[in-house]
Amino acid sequence: MNGLIRKMDTTASGFSTELDALLAWESVSDGKVNQIVDEILARVKTEGDAAVVEYTNRFDRTSADSMASLEISAERLQQALADLPAEQRNALEIAAARVHAYHEHQKADSWQYTEADGTMLGQQVTPMDRVGIYVPGGKASYPSSVLMNAMPAKVAGVAEIIMVVPTPDGEVNELVLAAAALAGVDRVFCIGGAQAVAALAYGTETVPKVDKIVGPGNIFVATAKRAVFGAVGIDMIAGPSEILVICDGQTEPDWVAMDLFSQAEHDEDAQSILLCPDAEFIAQVEASIEKLLPTMERKAIIEVSLRERCALIKVADMAQAIEMSNRIAPEHLELSVENPEALLPQIRHAGAIFMGRYTAEALGDYCAGPNHVLPTSGTARFSSPLGVYDFQKRSSLIFFSADGASEMGKVASVLARGESLTAHARSAEYRIKPADDKA
């Protein structure tokens, strides 16, 4: 890796352009991918189960003869949980309890108020009926993703949760099944890719149509989610995982290097960036990367990620680091500094903020409690982590008293006639009391 890690300095000529190039990512722009996805969506929409089975056998190298053979029973899920080694089950249960407890705080309640004339206004909050959660199953399996996607839906009160997870070569991850049982997932199908998204969005003879699809996936999944938006809701279009570490130069360099690895090992397109005002510390982190990389099981993936999308950036000071962070709007932001609380009010854009030297981003991935499904590729400027609010709908409540309808009818009449919408105006005017009506 010597010399392959990109080092940048904010004072260098062309820095801004170089940074833009480093950050550039468009996960669903490939014309060929769009063409493939469009074909899959169209066939699943018209052919249902048969198309899903065909694509699953082709892409995941399985030999299913029906959708029934691709569904995992509730008994099988419970068996996976029961058979887990005690240490794994304990860790999974602790994580599930913490995720559940955190998301309980996000629940929104219905509310209303009554005005002096008896008019009542308010908002009714209700859960969605059925949602689909996509859990990746390719280069790695993610039981944590099951918890993070299913738990907030469960807390919101969603009646039915359908999970899809690809099982390439028929290999099923027992931890994923156990997590599904623990999280209260209702049905699980061993399907993935665009065909799974299509099945959830349109419904098939076996897979029920859902109201919303959440969860990360590869470029085909992201493209399919974007294409079905409107037929169903989606959480977000997720790009590669990202971490931005702001360090004052006082954290153990090995810790910072491993934190950068923690995202780089997801896949070759993941992005890891360090911002620090101390050039000597940056050199120490680079040395730690060189030392620790050979010890990593996913060394090959990490090496590509670091070479293609990593940067160690020297900034002038902490103020500039914060400015850069807000420009990048990272998925994961580590404030590896002495007093992170002092910096917090200045952070405007970040999916999740990890405060202090001891708060490794990895804790947030598994067991801290907040959701790890986060906005990527700069979308933290306008998006939020997945939460209970993503599975709740809000309906406005409007109940006018006779007096309220009469007074507001006058207002509505003026505005409606100003828009030349006569029926609107007359509809409101019917409710206006005559001037001599004292009732």
Secondary structure in CASP SS format (residue, H / E / C, confidence):
PFRMAT SS
TARGET T0000
AUTHOR 0000-0000-0000
METHOD secondary structure of the structure
MODEL  1
M C 1.00
N C 1.00
G C 1.00
L C 1.00
I C 1.00
R E 1.00
K E 1.00
M E 1.00
D E 1.00
T C 1.00
T C 1.00
A C 1.00
S C 1.00
G C 1.00
F H 1.00
S H 1.00
T H 1.00
E H 1.00
L H 1.00
D H 1.00
A H 1.00
L H 1.00
L H 1.00
A C 1.00
W C 1.00
E C 1.00
S C 1.00
V C 1.00
S C 1.00
D C 1.00
G H 1.00
K H 1.00
V H 1.00
N H 1.00
Q H 1.00
I H 1.00
V H 1.00
D H 1.00
E H 1.00
I H 1.00
L H 1.00
A H 1.00
R H 1.00
V H 1.00
K H 1.00
T H 1.00
E H 1.00
G C 1.00
D H 1.00
A H 1.00
A H 1.00
V H 1.00
V H 1.00
E H 1.00
Y H 1.00
T H 1.00
N H 1.00
R H 1.00
F H 1.00
D H 1.00
R C 1.00
T C 1.00
S C 1.00
A C 1.00
D C 1.00
S C 1.00
M C 1.00
A H 1.00
S H 1.00
L H 1.00
E E 1.00
I E 1.00
S C 1.00
A H 1.00
E H 1.00
R H 1.00
L H 1.00
Q H 1.00
Q H 1.00
A H 1.00
L H 1.00
A H 1.00
D C 1.00
L C 1.00
P C 1.00
A H 1.00
E H 1.00
Q H 1.00
R H 1.00
N H 1.00
A H 1.00
L H 1.00
E H 1.00
I H 1.00
A H 1.00
A H 1.00
A H 1.00
R H 1.00
V H 1.00
H H 1.00
A H 1.00
Y H 1.00
H H 1.00
E H 1.00
H C 1.00
Q C 1.00
K C 1.00
A C 1.00
D C 1.00
S C 1.00
W E 1.00
Q E 1.00
Y E 1.00
T E 1.00
E C 1.00
A C 1.00
D C 1.00
G C 1.00
T C 1.00
M E 1.00
L E 1.00
G E 1.00
Q E 1.00
Q E 1.00
V E 1.00
T E 1.00
P E 1.00
M C 1.00
D C 1.00
R E 1.00
V E 1.00
G E 1.00
I E 1.00
Y E 1.00
V C 1.00
P C 1.00
G C 1.00
G C 1.00
K C 1.00
A C 1.00
S C 1.00
Y C 1.00
P H 1.00
S H 1.00
S H 1.00
V H 1.00
L H 1.00
M H 1.00
N H 1.00
A H 1.00
M H 1.00
P H 1.00
A H 1.00
K H 1.00
V H 1.00
A H 1.00
G C 1.00
V C 1.00
A C 1.00
E E 1.00
I E 1.00
I E 1.00
M E 1.00
V E 1.00
V C 1.00
P C 1.00
T C 1.00
P H 1.00
D H 1.00
G H 1.00
E C 1.00
V C 1.00
N C 1.00
E H 1.00
L H 1.00
V H 1.00
L H 1.00
A H 1.00
A H 1.00
A H 1.00
A H 1.00
L H 1.00
A H 1.00
G C 1.00
V C 1.00
D C 1.00
R E 1.00
V E 1.00
F E 1.00
C C 1.00
I C 1.00
G C 1.00
G H 1.00
A H 1.00
Q H 1.00
A H 1.00
V H 1.00
A H 1.00
A H 1.00
L H 1.00
A H 1.00
Y H 1.00
G C 1.00
T C 1.00
E C 1.00
T C 1.00
V C 1.00
P C 1.00
K C 1.00
V C 1.00
D C 1.00
K E 1.00
I E 1.00
V E 1.00
G C 1.00
P C 1.00
G C 1.00
N C 1.00
I H 1.00
F H 1.00
V H 1.00
A H 1.00
T H 1.00
A H 1.00
K H 1.00
R H 1.00
A H 1.00
V H 1.00
F E 1.00
G C 1.00
A C 1.00
V E 1.00
G E 1.00
I E 1.00
D C 1.00
M C 1.00
I C 1.00
A C 1.00
G C 1.00
P C 1.00
S C 1.00
E E 1.00
I E 1.00
L E 1.00
V E 1.00
I E 1.00
C E 1.00
D C 1.00
G C 1.00
Q C 1.00
T C 1.00
E C 1.00
P H 1.00
D H 1.00
W H 1.00
V H 1.00
A H 1.00
M H 1.00
D H 1.00
L H 1.00
F H 1.00
S H 1.00
Q H 1.00
A H 1.00
E C 1.00
H C 1.00
D C 1.00
E C 1.00
D C 1.00
A C 1.00
Q E 1.00
S E 1.00
I E 1.00
L E 1.00
L E 1.00
C E 1.00
P C 1.00
D C 1.00
A H 1.00
E H 1.00
F H 1.00
I H 1.00
A H 1.00
Q H 1.00
V H 1.00
E H 1.00
A H 1.00
S H 1.00
I H 1.00
E H 1.00
K H 1.00
L H 1.00
L H 1.00
P H 1.00
T H 1.00
M C 1.00
E C 1.00
R C 1.00
K H 1.00
A H 1.00
I H 1.00
I H 1.00
E H 1.00
V H 1.00
S H 1.00
L H 1.00
R H 1.00
E H 1.00
R H 1.00
C C 1.00
A E 1.00
L E 1.00
I E 1.00
K E 1.00
V C 1.00
A C 1.00
D C 1.00
M H 1.00
A H 1.00
Q H 1.00
A H 1.00
I H 1.00
E H 1.00
M H 1.00
S H 1.00
N H 1.00
R H 1.00
I H 1.00
A C 1.00
P C 1.00
E C 1.00
H E 1.00
L E 1.00
E E 1.00
L E 1.00
S E 1.00
V C 1.00
E C 1.00
N C 1.00
P H 1.00
E H 1.00
A H 1.00
L H 1.00
L H 1.00
P H 1.00
Q H 1.00
I C 1.00
R C 1.00
H C 1.00
A C 1.00
G C 1.00
A E 1.00
I E 1.00
F E 1.00
M E 1.00
G C 1.00
R C 1.00
Y C 1.00
T C 1.00
A C 1.00
E H 1.00
A H 1.00
L H 1.00
G H 1.00
D H 1.00
Y H 1.00
C C 1.00
A C 1.00
G C 1.00
P C 1.00
N C 1.00
H C 1.00
V C 1.00
L C 1.00
P C 1.00
T C 1.00
S C 1.00
G C 1.00
T H 1.00
A H 1.00
R H 1.00
F C 1.00
S C 1.00
S C 1.00
P C 1.00
L C 1.00
G C 1.00
V H 1.00
Y H 1.00
D H 1.00
F H 1.00
Q E 1.00
K E 1.00
R E 1.00
S E 1.00
S E 1.00
L E 1.00
I E 1.00
F E 1.00
F C 1.00
S C 1.00
A H 1.00
D H 1.00
G H 1.00
A H 1.00
S H 1.00
E H 1.00
M H 1.00
G H 1.00
K H 1.00
V H 1.00
A H 1.00
S H 1.00
V H 1.00
L H 1.00
A H 1.00
R H 1.00
G H 1.00
E C 1.00
S C 1.00
L C 1.00
T H 1.00
A H 1.00
H H 1.00
A H 1.00
R H 1.00
S H 1.00
A H 1.00
E H 1.00
Y C 1.00
R C 1.00
I C 1.00
K C 1.00
P C 1.00
A C 1.00
D C 1.00
D C 1.00
K C 1.00
A C 1.00
END
